[in-house]
Amino acid sequence: MFPRVPDQHKVGKPLIPNGLGVFYVLFTTVYLFLVYFLQQSSNPVPVSAAFTLAACILFGGFMGMMDDWIDLRWRYKAFMPLIAALPLIYYAQVIGARTSITLPLVGVIDFGVAYFYIIIPLIVMIVTNTVNQLGGLNGLESVCPAIVIAGLMFFSPNWLLMLGPLLFWFVLAALNVSGKIFVGNTGSFAIGMTIASFAVISDMKVNLLISMLPFIFNSSIILLSAFITRKKAAVTFDGQKLCSDSRKSLVTTIVYHRPLSERRIVLIISCIVILFTLLGLLVQLFS
């Protein structure tokens, strides 16, 4: 049912089914619709967090599926998530969401109406694309986003919305780490959209910003390298370990003249994400 692509960092480059992140999209949508119907039957509200989150994830999955099928150019992928910001903008306006953010050492910054029409779309666009860019190794695009979501859930009053989806994502992540499946762009765009949407709905902007710093760093050096040197980040595989002679991404920076196994690289980056996620939780706690 699913197209198979070679696992570039395994001996013999075995063919692995790709795009299984679509199951996350289907499961999460059904789960959130059930939550929505249960909430509406007991306490009807004019706008629902569950329904809004489901709409955003559906679009993220659709966008990723298009990329898996026709390999969209980055100029299109970069701005397509802006469309998915529309349900979030409507939701935030109806519930009267806070338009301010409290930054450490800076204080309170109130964006006013710009929060709805500039900040929310930027959050969706940046988070979705940076999550998608931190991939290429088994586990990176599945384990690292799960860590961020778990951190966002810790203080969120809407944690129930992500309980089922996160548990299901853990199953896909386990299969991805073991090299049995790839979640594909369908999964990475959907999980990126999940992070952005859930953070906006739960008003966890500071936590999100700090937790996403490793992703943002990775995307920043990738884009700088692409614009300045016109070369993409690449690693060499000797049959056991990965190595790089350049620093054009987070992965290549870690393995710069230092051969490491794929599992070790994923573990190091996951620990970095855990560190920043914990830092985000601490800042959220005392802000």
C-alpha contacts under 8 A as a table, 3 or more apart, distances in Angstrom:
res1	aa1	res2	aa2	distance
2	F	17	P	5.60
2	F	18	N	6.12
2	F	19	G	6.88
2	F	20	L	7.63
3	P	17	P	5.70
3	P	18	N	5.80
3	P	19	G	7.74
4	R	15	L	5.31
4	R	16	I	4.94
4	R	17	P	4.26
4	R	18	N	5.66
5	V	15	L	5.04
5	V	16	I	5.40
5	V	17	P	6.49
5	V	18	N	6.48
6	P	13	K	5.17
6	P	14	P	5.37
6	P	15	L	4.34
6	P	16	I	6.10
7	D	10	K	5.84
7	D	13	K	4.92
7	D	14	P	5.62
7	D	15	L	6.21
7	D	16	I	6.51
8	Q	13	K	5.33
9	H	13	K	6.82
9	H	137	L	7.74
9	H	237	F	6.31
9	H	239	G	7.66
9	H	242	L	7.86
9	H	262	E	7.50
10	K	13	K	5.22
10	K	14	P	6.98
10	K	239	G	6.95
10	K	240	Q	7.96
11	V	14	P	7.50
11	V	239	G	5.68
11	V	240	Q	7.93
16	I	179	G	7.59
16	I	180	K	6.40
16	I	181	I	5.77
16	I	182	F	6.86
17	P	20	L	7.35
17	P	180	K	7.61
17	P	181	I	5.43
17	P	182	F	6.26
18	N	181	I	6.25
18	N	182	F	4.66
18	N	183	V	6.07
18	N	184	G	5.53
19	G	22	V	6.29
19	G	65	M	7.42
19	G	68	D	7.09
19	G	182	F	6.09
19	G	183	V	4.84
19	G	184	G	4.23
19	G	185	N	6.72
19	G	186	T	5.77
19	G	187	G	6.78
20	L	23	F	5.89
20	L	24	Y	7.75
20	L	181	I	6.97
20	L	182	F	6.31
20	L	183	V	4.68
20	L	184	G	6.69
20	L	186	T	7.56
20	L	187	G	6.99
21	G	24	Y	5.20
21	G	25	V	6.69
21	G	61	G	7.91
21	G	172	L	7.64
21	G	182	F	7.65
21	G	183	V	4.21
21	G	184	G	6.28
21	G	185	N	7.73
21	G	186	T	5.39
21	G	187	G	3.69
21	G	188	S	7.39
21	G	190	A	7.77
22	V	25	V	5.03
22	V	26	L	6.28
22	V	61	G	6.68
22	V	65	M	7.86
22	V	183	V	7.66
22	V	186	T	5.95
22	V	187	G	6.24
23	F	26	L	5.06
23	F	27	F	5.96
24	Y	27	F	5.20
24	Y	28	T	5.82
24	Y	165	P	7.11
24	Y	168	F	6.89
24	Y	169	W	6.48
24	Y	187	G	7.01
25	V	28	T	5.29
25	V	29	T	5.99
25	V	57	I	6.68
25	V	58	L	6.39
25	V	61	G	6.10
25	V	187	G	7.55
25	V	190	A	6.76
26	L	29	T	5.27
26	L	30	V	6.28
27	F	30	V	5.33
27	F	31	Y	6.07
27	F	165	P	7.10
27	F	168	F	7.82
28	T	31	Y	4.98
28	T	32	L	6.01
28	T	54	A	7.24
28	T	164	G	7.39
28	T	165	P	5.22
29	T	32	L	5.24
29	T	33	F	6.06
29	T	54	A	5.27
29	T	57	I	7.53
29	T	58	L	7.10
30	V	33	F	5.14
30	V	34	L	6.20
31	Y	34	L	5.23
31	Y	35	V	6.34
31	Y	164	G	7.03
31	Y	165	P	7.51
32	L	35	V	4.95
32	L	36	Y	6.05
32	L	50	A	5.28
32	L	51	F	6.61
32	L	53	L	7.66
32	L	54	A	6.02
32	L	161	L	6.69
33	F	36	Y	4.89
33	F	37	F	6.17
33	F	50	A	6.90
33	F	51	F	6.43
33	F	54	A	7.25
34	L	37	F	5.19
34	L	38	L	6.16
35	V	38	L	5.19
35	V	39	Q	6.09
35	V	50	A	6.59
35	V	161	L	7.52
36	Y	39	Q	5.15
36	Y	40	Q	6.06
36	Y	48	S	6.88
36	Y	50	A	5.52
36	Y	51	F	6.10
37	F	40	Q	5.11
37	F	41	S	6.07
38	L	41	S	5.26
38	L	42	S	6.44
39	Q	42	S	5.36
39	Q	43	N	5.60
39	Q	44	P	6.64
40	Q	43	N	5.16
40	Q	44	P	4.13
40	Q	45	V	6.62
41	S	44	P	6.34
45	V	48	S	6.47
47	V	51	F	7.93
47	V	52	T	7.90
47	V	91	Y	6.37
47	V	94	V	7.16
47	V	95	I	7.83
48	S	51	F	5.27
48	S	52	T	6.16
48	S	91	Y	7.64
49	A	52	T	5.14
49	A	53	L	6.03
49	A	91	Y	7.48
49	A	201	I	6.65
50	A	53	L	5.21
50	A	54	A	6.15
50	A	161	L	6.52
51	F	54	A	5.10
51	F	55	A	6.25
52	T	55	A	5.22
52	T	56	C	6.40
52	T	87	P	5.83
52	T	88	L	6.62
52	T	91	Y	7.11
53	L	56	C	5.23
53	L	57	I	6.23
53	L	194	T	7.20
53	L	197	S	6.16
53	L	198	F	6.84
54	A	57	I	5.21
54	A	58	L	6.08
55	A	58	L	5.21
55	A	59	F	6.44
55	A	84	A	7.77
55	A	87	P	7.25
56	C	59	F	5.28
56	C	60	G	6.24
56	C	84	A	5.33
56	C	85	A	7.41
56	C	87	P	7.10
56	C	88	L	7.93
56	C	193	M	6.51
56	C	194	T	7.35
56	C	197	S	6.93
57	I	60	G	4.92
57	I	61	G	6.08
57	I	190	A	5.33
57	I	191	I	7.53
57	I	193	M	5.81
57	I	194	T	5.86
58	L	61	G	5.19
58	L	62	F	6.14
58	L	190	A	7.28
59	F	62	F	4.96
59	F	63	M	6.05
59	F	84	A	6.24
59	F	190	A	7.65
60	G	63	M	5.17
60	G	64	G	6.20
60	G	81	P	7.14
60	G	84	A	7.40
60	G	186	T	7.41
60	G	189	F	5.18
60	G	190	A	4.37
60	G	191	I	7.82
60	G	192	G	7.75
60	G	193	M	5.68
61	G	64	G	5.10
61	G	65	M	6.05
61	G	186	T	4.90
61	G	187	G	6.55
61	G	189	F	6.09
61	G	190	A	4.58
62	F	65	M	5.04
62	F	66	M	6.27
62	F	186	T	6.94
63	M	66	M	5.18
63	M	67	D	6.42
63	M	77	K	7.94
63	M	80	M	7.59
63	M	186	T	7.07
63	M	189	F	7.12
64	G	67	D	4.99
64	G	68	D	6.21
64	G	184	G	7.66
64	G	185	N	4.51
64	G	186	T	3.76
64	G	187	G	6.96
64	G	188	S	7.27
64	G	189	F	5.34
64	G	190	A	7.07
65	M	68	D	4.99
65	M	69	W	6.18
65	M	185	N	6.51
65	M	186	T	4.70
66	M	69	W	5.10
66	M	70	I	5.94
66	M	71	D	7.20
66	M	72	L	7.19
66	M	186	T	7.98
67	D	70	I	5.41
67	D	71	D	4.44
67	D	72	L	4.94
67	D	185	N	6.46
67	D	186	T	7.64
68	D	71	D	5.73
68	D	184	G	6.90
68	D	185	N	5.93
68	D	186	T	6.89
72	L	76	Y	6.58
72	L	77	K	6.49
73	R	76	Y	5.60
73	R	77	K	6.42
74	W	77	K	4.85
74	W	78	A	5.74
75	R	78	A	5.50
75	R	79	F	7.02
76	Y	79	F	5.70
76	Y	80	M	6.03
77	K	80	M	5.38
77	K	81	P	7.38
77	K	129	N	7.57
78	A	81	P	7.09
78	A	125	M	6.68
78	A	129	N	6.37
79	F	82	L	5.67
79	F	125	M	6.52
80	M	83	I	6.00
80	M	84	A	7.78
80	M	125	M	7.80
81	P	84	A	5.25
81	P	85	A	6.86
81	P	121	P	7.93
81	P	124	V	6.33
81	P	125	M	5.28
81	P	128	T	7.15
81	P	193	M	7.95
82	L	85	A	5.21
82	L	86	L	7.48
82	L	121	P	5.45
82	L	122	L	7.69
82	L	124	V	6.68
82	L	125	M	5.92
83	I	86	L	5.87
84	A	87	P	6.57
84	A	88	L	7.61
84	A	124	V	7.63
85	A	88	L	5.19
85	A	89	I	6.14
85	A	120	I	6.68
85	A	121	P	5.31
85	A	124	V	6.31
86	L	89	I	5.11
86	L	90	Y	6.32
87	P	90	Y	5.19
87	P	91	Y	6.09
88	L	91	Y	4.99
88	L	92	A	5.98
88	L	120	I	7.44
88	L	197	S	6.94
88	L	200	V	7.45
88	L	201	I	7.49
89	I	92	A	5.25
89	I	93	Q	6.20
89	I	116	F	5.46
89	I	117	Y	7.10
89	I	120	I	6.87
90	Y	93	Q	5.26
90	Y	94	V	6.19
91	Y	94	V	5.29
91	Y	95	I	6.28
91	Y	201	I	7.95
92	A	95	I	5.49
92	A	96	G	5.92
92	A	97	A	4.99
92	A	116	F	7.23
92	A	201	I	7.35
93	Q	96	G	5.07
93	Q	97	A	6.35
93	Q	116	F	7.30
94	V	97	A	7.86
97	A	203	D	7.72
98	R	203	D	7.61
99	T	110	D	5.78
99	T	111	F	5.66
99	T	112	G	5.48
99	T	113	V	7.32
99	T	115	Y	5.54
99	T	116	F	7.72
100	S	108	V	6.52
100	S	109	I	5.34
100	S	110	D	3.94
100	S	111	F	5.81
100	S	112	G	7.28
100	S	115	Y	7.84
101	I	108	V	5.62
101	I	109	I	5.35
101	I	110	D	6.47
101	I	205	K	6.98
101	I	206	V	6.99
102	T	106	V	7.47
102	T	107	G	5.23
102	T	108	V	4.26
102	T	109	I	6.25
102	T	206	V	7.14
102	T	287	S	6.72
103	L	106	V	5.28
103	L	107	G	5.22
103	L	108	V	6.40
103	L	109	I	7.68
103	L	206	V	6.90
103	L	287	S	7.83
104	P	107	G	6.22
104	P	283	V	7.53
104	P	287	S	7.55
111	F	114	A	5.42
111	F	115	Y	5.20
112	G	115	Y	5.83
113	V	116	F	5.72
113	V	117	Y	6.97
114	A	117	Y	5.26
114	A	118	I	5.25
114	A	119	I	6.52
115	Y	118	I	5.63
115	Y	119	I	4.61
115	Y	120	I	6.13
116	F	119	I	6.22
116	F	120	I	5.62
116	F	121	P	7.75
117	Y	120	I	6.47
117	Y	121	P	6.58
118	I	121	P	5.57
118	I	122	L	6.12
119	I	122	L	5.07
119	I	123	I	6.10
120	I	123	I	5.09
120	I	124	V	6.31
120	I	200	V	7.39
121	P	124	V	5.16
121	P	125	M	6.08
122	L	125	M	5.10
122	L	126	I	5.87
123	I	126	I	5.41
123	I	127	V	5.87
123	I	196	A	6.27
124	V	127	V	5.53
124	V	128	T	5.93
124	V	193	M	6.59
124	V	196	A	5.28
124	V	197	S	7.03
125	M	128	T	5.52
125	M	129	N	6.18
126	I	129	N	5.43
126	I	130	T	5.95
127	V	130	T	5.29
127	V	131	V	6.07
127	V	192	G	6.00
127	V	193	M	7.27
127	V	195	I	7.38
127	V	196	A	5.95
127	V	212	M	7.46
128	T	131	V	5.45
128	T	132	N	6.35
128	T	188	S	7.97
128	T	189	F	5.85
128	T	190	A	7.96
128	T	191	I	7.79
128	T	192	G	4.19
128	T	193	M	5.30
128	T	195	I	7.94
128	T	196	A	7.03
129	N	132	N	5.05
129	N	133	Q	6.20
129	N	189	F	7.34
129	N	192	G	7.31
130	T	133	Q	5.04
130	T	134	L	6.43
130	T	192	G	7.93
130	T	215	F	5.46
130	T	216	I	6.02
130	T	218	N	7.63
130	T	219	S	5.74
131	V	134	L	5.45
131	V	135	G	7.78
131	V	141	E	6.94
131	V	145	P	7.12
131	V	188	S	6.55
131	V	189	F	7.34
131	V	191	I	7.92
131	V	192	G	5.44
131	V	215	F	6.30
132	N	135	G	6.48
132	N	141	E	6.99
132	N	185	N	6.93
132	N	188	S	5.19
132	N	189	F	5.93
132	N	192	G	7.00
133	Q	215	F	7.90
133	Q	218	N	7.70
133	Q	219	S	6.41
134	L	140	L	6.56
134	L	141	E	6.17
134	L	215	F	6.43
134	L	218	N	6.83
134	L	219	S	7.52
135	G	138	N	7.88
135	G	139	G	8.00
135	G	140	L	5.29
135	G	141	E	4.91
136	G	140	L	7.19
136	G	141	E	7.71
137	L	140	L	5.72
137	L	141	E	7.75
137	L	262	E	6.72
137	L	266	V	7.19
138	N	141	E	7.59
138	N	176	N	5.68
138	N	177	V	4.92
138	N	178	S	7.33
138	N	179	G	6.12
138	N	182	F	7.62
138	N	262	E	7.50
138	N	263	R	7.83
138	N	266	V	7.56
139	G	142	S	5.20
139	G	143	V	5.36
139	G	144	C	7.61
139	G	173	A	6.31
139	G	174	A	7.88
139	G	176	N	5.58
139	G	177	V	4.44
139	G	266	V	6.47
140	L	143	V	5.70
140	L	144	C	5.75
140	L	266	V	5.90
140	L	269	I	7.79
140	L	270	S	7.55
141	E	144	C	6.24
141	E	145	P	6.65
141	E	183	V	7.96
141	E	188	S	6.08
142	S	145	P	5.88
142	S	146	A	6.43
142	S	169	W	7.56
142	S	170	F	7.96
142	S	172	L	7.53
142	S	173	A	5.05
142	S	176	N	7.22
142	S	183	V	7.58
142	S	188	S	7.37
143	V	146	A	5.19
143	V	147	I	6.45
143	V	170	F	7.67
143	V	173	A	5.85
143	V	270	S	7.08
144	C	147	I	5.23
144	C	148	V	6.67
144	C	269	I	7.81
144	C	270	S	5.60
144	C	273	V	6.44
145	P	148	V	5.14
145	P	149	I	6.27
145	P	191	I	6.91
145	P	192	G	7.28
145	P	195	I	7.58
146	A	149	I	5.12
146	A	150	A	6.13
146	A	166	L	6.90
146	A	169	W	7.39
146	A	170	F	7.36
147	I	150	A	5.18
147	I	151	G	6.33
147	I	270	S	7.93
147	I	273	V	7.14
147	I	274	I	6.45
147	I	277	T	7.39
148	V	151	G	5.10
148	V	152	L	6.29
148	V	195	I	7.49
148	V	208	L	7.81
148	V	211	S	6.23
148	V	212	M	7.65
148	V	273	V	7.43
148	V	274	I	7.69
148	V	277	T	6.09
149	I	152	L	5.02
149	I	153	M	6.14
149	I	166	L	7.69
149	I	195	I	6.12
150	A	153	M	5.13
150	A	154	F	6.46
150	A	166	L	7.85
151	G	154	F	5.35
151	G	155	F	7.90
151	G	277	T	5.95
151	G	278	L	7.20
151	G	281	L	6.75
152	L	155	F	6.55
152	L	156	S	6.39
152	L	198	F	7.96
152	L	199	A	6.77
152	L	204	M	6.88
152	L	207	N	6.90
152	L	208	L	7.19
152	L	281	L	7.94
153	M	156	S	4.97
153	M	157	P	7.94
153	M	158	N	7.44
153	M	159	W	4.89
153	M	162	M	7.43
154	F	159	W	7.32
154	F	281	L	7.95
155	F	159	W	7.91
156	S	159	W	5.38
156	S	202	S	5.69
156	S	204	M	7.55
157	P	202	S	6.87
158	N	161	L	5.76
158	N	162	M	7.75
158	N	202	S	6.36
159	W	162	M	5.62
159	W	163	L	6.45
160	L	163	L	5.12
160	L	164	G	7.71
161	L	164	G	7.33
161	L	165	P	7.82
162	M	165	P	5.25
162	M	166	L	5.71
163	L	166	L	5.42
163	L	167	L	6.33
164	G	167	L	5.29
164	G	168	F	6.27
165	P	168	F	5.13
165	P	169	W	6.03
166	L	169	W	4.92
166	L	170	F	6.18
167	L	170	F	5.14
167	L	171	V	6.78
168	F	171	V	5.28
168	F	172	L	6.73
169	W	172	L	5.06
169	W	173	A	6.02
170	F	173	A	4.84
170	F	174	A	6.11
171	V	174	A	5.23
171	V	175	L	6.48
172	L	175	L	5.17
172	L	176	N	6.03
172	L	181	I	7.85
172	L	183	V	7.40
173	A	176	N	4.86
173	A	177	V	6.02
174	A	177	V	5.25
174	A	178	S	6.32
175	L	178	S	5.24
175	L	179	G	6.37
175	L	180	K	5.36
175	L	181	I	5.85
176	N	179	G	5.12
176	N	180	K	5.85
176	N	181	I	5.02
176	N	182	F	5.67
176	N	183	V	7.14
177	V	180	K	7.70
179	G	182	F	7.50
183	V	186	T	6.66
183	V	187	G	4.84
183	V	188	S	6.86
184	G	187	G	5.44
184	G	188	S	6.37
185	N	188	S	4.94
185	N	189	F	5.70
186	T	189	F	5.65
186	T	190	A	6.11
187	G	190	A	5.11
187	G	191	I	6.01
188	S	191	I	5.23
188	S	192	G	5.96
189	F	192	G	5.03
189	F	193	M	6.05
190	A	193	M	5.11
190	A	194	T	6.12
191	I	194	T	4.78
191	I	195	I	6.28
192	G	195	I	5.22
192	G	196	A	6.41
193	M	196	A	5.22
193	M	197	S	5.94
194	T	197	S	5.29
194	T	198	F	5.82
195	I	198	F	5.35
195	I	199	A	6.05
196	A	199	A	5.31
196	A	200	V	6.34
196	A	208	L	7.96
197	S	200	V	5.23
197	S	201	I	6.10
198	F	201	I	5.10
198	F	202	S	5.93
199	A	202	S	5.15
199	A	203	D	5.77
199	A	204	M	4.92
199	A	205	K	6.19
199	A	208	L	6.46
200	V	203	D	4.97
200	V	204	M	6.40
200	V	205	K	6.66
201	I	204	M	7.93
204	M	207	N	5.42
204	M	208	L	6.07
204	M	284	Q	7.78
205	K	208	L	5.06
205	K	209	L	6.14
206	V	209	L	5.13
206	V	210	I	6.37
206	V	280	G	6.91
206	V	283	V	7.55
206	V	284	Q	6.51
207	N	210	I	5.49
207	N	211	S	6.05
207	N	277	T	7.38
207	N	280	G	4.36
207	N	281	L	6.02
207	N	283	V	7.11
207	N	284	Q	5.81
208	L	211	S	5.16
208	L	212	M	5.99
208	L	280	G	7.14
209	L	212	M	5.37
209	L	213	L	6.55
209	L	280	G	7.72
210	I	213	L	5.44
210	I	276	F	6.11
210	I	277	T	6.83
210	I	279	L	7.07
210	I	280	G	5.11
211	S	214	P	7.40
211	S	273	V	6.76
211	S	276	F	4.96
211	S	277	T	4.37
211	S	278	L	7.81
211	S	279	L	7.50
211	S	280	G	5.69
212	M	215	F	5.27
212	M	216	I	6.13
212	M	273	V	7.84
212	M	276	F	7.68
212	M	277	T	7.91
213	L	216	I	4.95
213	L	217	F	5.98
213	L	276	F	7.26
214	P	217	F	5.09
214	P	218	N	6.20
214	P	272	I	7.22
214	P	273	V	6.39
214	P	276	F	7.68
215	F	218	N	5.15
215	F	219	S	6.29
216	I	219	S	5.19
216	I	220	S	5.98
217	F	220	S	5.10
217	F	221	I	6.40
217	F	250	L	7.37
218	N	221	I	5.64
218	N	222	I	6.28
218	N	249	S	5.23
218	N	250	L	4.90
219	S	222	I	5.02
219	S	223	L	6.07
219	S	249	S	7.21
220	S	223	L	5.28
220	S	224	L	6.08
221	I	224	L	4.98
221	I	225	S	5.94
221	I	248	K	5.68
221	I	249	S	5.68
221	I	250	L	7.85
222	I	225	S	5.25
222	I	226	A	6.15
222	I	232	K	7.20
222	I	233	A	6.90
222	I	248	K	5.41
222	I	249	S	5.27
223	L	226	A	4.97
223	L	227	F	6.14
224	L	227	F	5.28
224	L	228	I	5.86
224	L	229	T	7.96
225	S	228	I	5.24
225	S	229	T	5.30
225	S	230	R	6.38
225	S	231	K	6.29
225	S	232	K	6.92
225	S	233	A	7.94
225	S	248	K	5.87
226	A	229	T	5.85
226	A	230	R	4.44
226	A	231	K	5.38
226	A	232	K	6.04
227	F	230	R	5.50
232	K	248	K	7.01
233	A	246	S	7.54
233	A	247	R	7.43
233	A	248	K	4.85
233	A	249	S	5.94
233	A	252	T	6.76
234	A	244	S	6.70
234	A	248	K	7.87
234	A	252	T	6.95
235	V	242	L	6.15
235	V	243	C	5.43
235	V	244	S	4.75
235	V	245	D	7.89
235	V	252	T	6.54
236	T	242	L	5.55
236	T	243	C	5.34
236	T	244	S	6.14
237	F	240	Q	6.90
237	F	241	K	5.82
237	F	242	L	4.72
237	F	243	C	6.71
238	D	241	K	5.86
238	D	242	L	6.77
240	Q	261	S	6.39
241	K	259	P	5.56
241	K	260	L	4.96
241	K	261	S	4.34
241	K	262	E	6.72
242	L	255	V	6.92
242	L	259	P	5.25
242	L	260	L	5.41
242	L	261	S	5.95
242	L	262	E	6.74
243	C	252	T	7.28
243	C	255	V	5.05
243	C	256	Y	6.22
243	C	257	H	6.12
243	C	258	R	6.06
243	C	259	P	4.56
243	C	260	L	6.75
244	S	247	R	7.60
244	S	252	T	5.53
244	S	253	T	7.85
244	S	255	V	5.74
244	S	256	Y	4.87
244	S	257	H	5.92
244	S	258	R	7.68
244	S	259	P	7.84
245	D	252	T	7.80
245	D	256	Y	5.56
245	D	257	H	5.88
246	S	252	T	6.39
246	S	253	T	7.08
246	S	256	Y	6.10
247	R	250	L	7.54
247	R	252	T	5.19
247	R	253	T	4.50
247	R	256	Y	6.49
248	K	252	T	6.07
248	K	253	T	6.78
249	S	252	T	5.23
249	S	253	T	6.01
250	L	253	T	5.11
250	L	254	I	6.34
251	V	254	I	5.29
251	V	255	V	6.40
251	V	265	I	7.22
252	T	255	V	5.12
252	T	256	Y	5.63
253	T	256	Y	5.16
254	I	258	R	7.47
254	I	265	I	7.44
255	V	258	R	4.75
255	V	259	P	5.69
255	V	260	L	6.41
255	V	265	I	7.85
256	Y	259	P	7.63
260	L	264	R	6.26
260	L	265	I	6.46
261	S	264	R	5.21
261	S	265	I	6.37
262	E	265	I	5.24
262	E	266	V	6.30
263	R	266	V	5.20
263	R	267	L	6.12
264	R	267	L	5.02
264	R	268	I	6.17
265	I	268	I	5.16
265	I	269	I	6.28
266	V	269	I	5.28
266	V	270	S	5.97
267	L	270	S	5.04
267	L	271	C	6.14
268	I	271	C	5.16
268	I	272	I	6.36
269	I	272	I	4.97
269	I	273	V	6.27
270	S	273	V	5.06
270	S	274	I	6.12
271	C	274	I	4.92
271	C	275	L	6.13
272	I	275	L	5.10
272	I	276	F	6.44
273	V	276	F	5.27
273	V	277	T	5.99
274	I	277	T	5.00
274	I	278	L	6.09
275	L	278	L	5.27
275	L	279	L	6.24
276	F	279	L	4.86
276	F	280	G	6.07
277	T	280	G	4.97
277	T	281	L	6.30
278	L	281	L	5.00
278	L	282	L	6.31
279	L	282	L	5.12
279	L	283	V	6.24
280	G	283	V	5.16
280	G	284	Q	6.03
281	L	284	Q	5.04
281	L	285	L	6.05
282	L	285	L	5.02
282	L	286	F	6.40
283	V	286	F	5.35
283	V	287	S	5.79
284	Q	287	S	5.24
